[in-house]
Amino acid sequence: MAKVLVIDYERCTGCRICELVCSVKHEGVSNPARSRIKIVKWETEGRYVPMSCQQCESAPCQAVCPVTAISRDETLNRVMIDYDVCIGCRMCVAVCPFGSMAFDTLAKKVIKCDLCDGDPLCVKFCDVDAVQYVDASEQSTVKQVSAAEKWSGTMQKVAAAIATV
Amino acid sequence: MALNRKIAYINLTTGEIETKPIPIKMRRMFLGSRGLDAYLMYNHIKPGVDPLGPDNVAIISAGVLVGTLASASSRTHVGGKSPLTGYFGSANMGGFFGPEMRWAGFDHLVIKGKANKPVYLWIHNGEIEIRDASSIWGKTVHDTPEIIREELGDRDIKVLTIGPAGENLVRYANVMTGIKNSGGRSGMGALLGSKNLKAVAIRGTMDIKIEHPVEALEYNKRIIDLITSSKVNQTQGRLGTPFIWGATNSQGLVRVNNFQLNQLEDADDVEPESLDRFSIGMTGCFGCQVHCRPKYIIPEGPYKGIYDEGPEYTSMGALSGEPGCKKAVTILVGNHLLNIYGLDTLETGSMIAWAMELYEKGILTDKDTDGLELRFGNDEALLEMMHRIARREGLGDILAEGPLRAAERIGKGSIKYLIHVKGMSNLHSDERPTPSLALNIATASRGSDHLRSRPAIDLYHLPEPVLRKIYSQPVPYDGPLTSDYRDYEGKPWQVFWQEMCYMAVDCLGICKYHTTFLGPTLPNFEEWSKLLYLNTGLELSPLDIWNVADRANNMERLFNIREGLTRKDDWLVDRYFDEPTKLGIPAVRGRTIDRDRFKQMIDEYYEHHGWDENGVPRPETLQKLGIDKEPSHML
């Protein structure tokens, strides 16, 4: 099973190094406007959410593309744009539910996460693991364990409280 | 490329705006940010101008590596003649404003004159507009950016702003960005306020070309591994900078009750580990893996439920140790008040602690305080005085003037209790047991300050070979170095070396937590030379970068001397020499600074700099650095 990008926004410190390395890797420049990942911030609440392409199984961008420039790469479990075919109509930008299909106004082309061909730099550079690259089957397992821990811990506390009554 | 960012000259009186490129020659001489600001200040600020008058100049800048693949390349610098000291004013802060400024096409904004009504600057991809600020004048540091974002319809705009304290010309008002990134010390907020300039809003989507992207990515990753492997950074990333407060307080190296004691006892509630219970996670500046800032929500009282960030090491000392307040919630609320008003935490805490000592000694009475019982350990009085200072009410109006002016107005021998250098209150650390740290605050260019030349690693008792490895590059040094922080020997070199180190990163725009400031294994001149080449293509050897720092430090010194600074200003108040420390571990008890040996340290320090016995740069020093014909008006 191919890997997926998993975002755990509660870990994010908002430093934006993911945006920086993404634009350097893809365009050779520092410019978050050209990054495929973006941290959406609520500064006055300290809430930071990294947003990137979810590589949807049934991708709206793929469905809406009038020239079939968007296809699914099963080996890396990603949605890819064929720039030789793309006409730059930005319909994909309009339909993406996550705002993760962007239009690069300098290169005049749509851009999206390509998982750095299997070695995503945003993951490599994120020291707090707010962005992880894990096997798709593991995504829920991690959450499951943490939820189970929280739940069983609470149950134990309740049991202990009852025992002391 | 990263070197094509421009200088904008903005005249608020006439509304004229002019932009100029920065010649490579100037880059090689001063790199950028604080270094080039020193040059611009010396060239554009006429001697003797009123710091709060229209002839003073405010310069906002970002370092030459800001926004690039140099870790923590986030820093913004603000310079101008200080309304607090009358000497070199300088403030440096992290956050996200600096990178945004560079994506918008600028490295330096030189702001002159005075607007006839409150304005703010809107800077977007190379364009600059002076806009009416009536919707934000009077607003707090936290509200102002949100109002601007709403007004201009872009939630990603970054804002540098002053709070009500800056508008009210409190002489130690900050410039701020984000929630708590503070350009503190020396009153740069009052300088902006005096120009009727409330804020600078900035947004950029212009490329900064990375010269060698593949290698720069790889090298950045190596540096990140170095940064994250450092124990001190791991601790900071978990507990925030209050951990330094905890570590120094446990030894007895902090000021308590103004300057009466050197350790805060029975202070469990304000230990870093106790404060941790309020932290809801950590936040970081641009591209930084240290993420030293805790996020918190005020748990109780009138401010319950409000979000803020911090408190920092300095707020712990200034709001806890100095006024002798021991409740964690007081620190959280106090930190919030200082952030929204835009007040310098160290200066505010010191001014209030000084006033508390005056009140307890009967120099200030209930009449002066309008009935406020301004005693040490009175948490409510501490918070109340913050409001009064920011709003310039009653005694607050006097304290808002800063140490020397306030002492003059209060009179009655109050000056004797002031703890300051060059008219800037000392930070909260007690340097009596540590001559190196004492020399640092006595000689720092912007007044008493730890971020200009403090050899903080002197407190670690590092083995001599480790010290030698750090302190003998890129310039050879074979003089004495000792592991004992109570010694005087070799310390002037350490202070001199750190002064070069901090100036270098202030020119590059990198945070000091990514240097040998606290972590002896962290990046140094060697790494900066490589980072500079990979990111910008500029080839400067480690020694070249040292020379840039040397040049810039001399420019700052020249500025201060032109404003009348003499050797006697590089000195400490008498209490450092006359009152021994009373508390702490045995090594720090009963310590004072020895006058004669301190004088000798200053001689040595001047000698390392190539300055004469009066602290004036010798002609040959300036000639060697190519700044013997200043002001040269190249920019």
Interface residues (C-beta under 8 A of the other chain):
Chain A: E10 T13 G14 C15 R16 I17 L20 V21 V24 K25 E27 G28 V29 S30 N31 P32 A33 R34 E43 T44 E45 G46 Y48 T105 L106 L121 K124 F125 D127 V128
Chain B: A2 G67 T68 L69 F96 P99 W103 H142 P145 E146 G178 I179 T205 M206 D207 I208 K209 I210 P213 A216 L217 N220 K221 I224 T228 I280 G281 M282 T283 G284 C285 F286 G287 C288 Q289 H291 K295 Y307 E309
